[in-house]
Amino acid sequence: GDDTRVGKLMQLVEDCSHRRAPIVQMADRIAGWFVVIVLILAATTLLVWLWLDPAQAVDNSVALLIVCCPCALGLSTPLAIAVALGRAAKRRILVKGGETLELLARPGNIVLDKTGTITAGRASVVQFDGEESFKPLIAALEMHSSHPIALAIVAAFGDMSTVPPEVSDVRQTAGAGLIGQVDGQQVAVGSPAFIKSLGIEFSSNQREAVKGIVETGNTPVVAAIGQQDSVMIGIGDPVRDDAAAAITALRQLDYDVHILSGDHPDVVADVGVRLEVPENRRQGAASPEKKVAYVEELMRRGNAIMVGDGVNDAAALAAATVGIA
């Protein structure tokens, strides 16, 4: 049981629960001095009241000790953190430890991935421009990826009633695309920039097709079969119904909201306009390395909270002040 994914998560929570947050450590340090000061005040109170009214001296000294109870200071901070972690757990949020909550208490920059975070993550194929016979080849390659766009293509093009084509030598570039051999042919599927990086050029009609997909607010995906044949695929992924309200709430908490995505810049711009995220706080076509650089630049100016759900977000999540997956 301890070797399962859930077991490891529970071990992580247990390990982190033994680590004291910086604010708890500070409270412990203050409590030490606080005890000394309260004892001195109690002794002073006793001496003064023995001189003023001996009958009330002990009562007043004990009252001061009760009201100033140093234990309250030592217990209140870890208790508040424990309650916060418990309330988060009831909302199905796993928080690694109290130090994470302390970091989140200081507003700064919050960076949101687009696909699956701002959008519903229910991507679907809404446009297709190419040979129908290429669909099984594309689906066979995309079965080797768990990205929402890949899953959408498999759902649209995959025919499970037939024997799938043979796939080998699959190589994946995080946040960009896949390339491999499908039934003896080289097949590559990914962003237009990824396909161009393989030395495959687009015709004027194909460039217009990509432009048309972007102008409708959809994500362009290109599939290249060999060096000659390319098909254009438009992927639609609706913005979550609560995205605008969530971003407004974050702003009210004094967070500066950013959008950082590996998707086409024009698609990211379309989403940014709809959610009123300024142009200088949104970036598309961001590779995993660019995401890390973006987050690190923000951290030079303060906190940077990264929210994402994909493999291509992993490095940025780790680099951020707090990563939320």
Residue pairs with C-beta under 8 A, 6 or more apart in sequence:
1 7
2 8
2 11
9 94
12 96
13 94
13 96
16 96
16 97
17 85
17 97
19 97
19 98
19 99
20 28
20 78
20 98
21 77
21 78
21 81
21 97
21 98
21 99
21 101
21 102
22 99
22 102
23 77
23 81
23 98
23 102
24 77
24 78
24 81
24 98
27 73
27 74
27 76
27 77
27 78
28 74
30 73
31 70
31 73
31 74
34 68
34 70
34 73
35 70
38 64
38 65
38 68
38 70
41 64
41 68
42 61
42 64
42 65
43 61
45 57
45 60
45 61
45 64
46 57
46 58
46 60
46 61
49 56
49 57
49 60
49 61
50 57
78 98
81 98
81 101
84 95
84 98
84 101
85 95
85 98
85 101
88 94
88 95
89 95
95 101
100 322
103 303
103 321
103 322
104 305
104 322
106 303
107 253
107 254
107 255
107 303
108 255
108 256
108 298
108 302
108 303
108 304
108 305
108 321
109 255
109 256
109 258
109 298
109 301
109 302
109 303
109 304
109 305
110 250
110 255
110 256
110 257
110 258
110 304
110 305
110 307
111 258
111 259
111 260
111 294
111 295
111 298
111 304
111 305
111 306
111 307
111 316
111 320
112 118
112 247
112 257
112 258
112 259
112 260
112 307
112 308
113 260
113 261
113 307
113 308
113 309
113 310
113 313
114 259
114 260
114 261
114 263
114 267
114 268
114 271
115 121
115 123
115 148
115 149
115 219
115 237
115 261
115 262
115 263
115 309
115 310
116 148
116 309
116 310
117 307
117 308
117 309
118 239
118 240
118 243
118 259
118 271
118 275
119 237
119 238
119 239
119 240
119 243
119 271
120 237
120 238
120 239
120 240
121 148
121 237
121 309
122 148
122 237
122 238
123 148
123 149
123 151
123 152
123 219
123 235
123 236
123 237
124 152
124 155
124 156
124 235
124 236
124 237
125 152
125 153
125 155
125 156
125 157
125 233
125 234
125 235
125 236
126 216
126 218
126 234
126 235
126 236
127 212
127 213
127 216
127 218
127 232
127 233
127 234
128 231
128 232
128 233
128 234
129 209
129 231
129 232
129 233
130 223
130 229
130 230
130 231
130 232
130 233
131 229
131 231
134 223
134 225
134 229
134 231
135 156
135 157
136 157
136 158
136 159
136 162
136 164
136 165
137 165
137 182
137 183
137 185
137 187
137 225
138 153
138 157
138 187
138 189
138 223
138 231
138 233
139 153
139 154
139 156
139 157
139 158
139 159
139 164
140 158
140 164
140 165
140 166
140 167
140 182
140 183
140 187
141 167
141 170
141 178
141 180
141 182
141 187
141 189
142 150
142 151
142 153
142 154
142 157
142 178
142 189
143 150
143 154
143 158
143 164
143 167
144 167
144 170
144 172
144 178
144 180
145 172
145 178
147 310
147 311
148 237
149 219
149 221
149 235
150 178
150 189
152 235
153 189
153 221
153 233
153 235
158 164
165 182
165 183
166 182
166 183
167 180
167 181
167 182
168 180
168 181
169 180
169 181
170 178
170 179
170 180
171 178
171 179
171 180
172 178
173 190
173 194
174 287
174 288
174 310
174 311
174 312
175 262
175 286
175 287
175 288
175 310
175 311
175 312
176 190
176 191
176 193
176 194
176 197
176 262
176 287
177 188
177 189
177 190
177 191
177 194
177 195
178 188
178 189
178 190
179 186
179 187
179 188
179 189
179 190
179 198
180 186
180 187
180 188
181 187
185 225
185 226
186 224
186 225
186 226
186 227
187 223
187 224
187 225
188 194
188 195
188 198
188 200
188 223
188 224
189 221
189 222
189 223
189 224
190 221
190 222
191 220
191 221
191 222
191 262
191 263
191 264
191 285
192 202
192 210
192 220
192 222
192 264
193 285
194 222
195 202
195 222
195 224
195 230
196 202
198 224
199 227
200 224
200 227
200 230
202 210
202 222
202 230
206 222
206 230
206 232
209 232
210 220
210 222
210 232
213 219
213 220
213 232
213 234
214 220
214 264
214 266
214 267
214 270
215 266
216 234
217 236
217 267
217 270
217 271
218 234
218 235
218 236
218 267
219 234
219 235
219 236
219 237
219 263
219 264
219 267
220 232
220 233
220 234
220 235
220 264
220 267
221 232
221 233
221 234
221 235
222 230
222 231
222 232
222 233
223 230
223 231
223 233
224 230
225 231
239 271
239 274
239 275
240 246
243 275
244 274
244 275
244 276
247 257
247 275
247 276
247 277
250 257
251 257
255 305
256 281
257 277
257 281
258 277
258 281
258 282
258 283
258 294
258 298
259 268
259 271
259 272
259 275
259 277
259 281
259 282
259 283
260 282
260 283
260 286
260 291
260 294
260 295
260 316
261 267
261 268
261 283
261 284
261 286
262 284
262 285
262 286
262 287
262 288
262 291
262 312
263 284
263 285
264 284
264 285
265 283
265 284
265 285
266 284
267 284
268 282
268 283
268 284
269 279
269 282
269 284
271 277
271 282
272 278
272 279
272 281
272 282
283 290
283 294
286 294
287 312
288 312
288 313
288 314
288 315
288 316
289 315
291 306
291 312
291 313
291 315
291 316
292 315
292 316
292 319
294 316
295 304
295 306
295 316
295 319
295 320
296 304
296 319
298 304
299 319
299 320
299 321
303 321
303 322
304 320
304 321
305 320
305 321
305 322
305 323
305 324
306 313
306 316
306 317
306 319
306 320
306 322
306 323
306 324
307 324
307 325
308 316
308 317
308 323
308 324
308 325
309 325
313 325
316 323
317 323
317 324
317 325
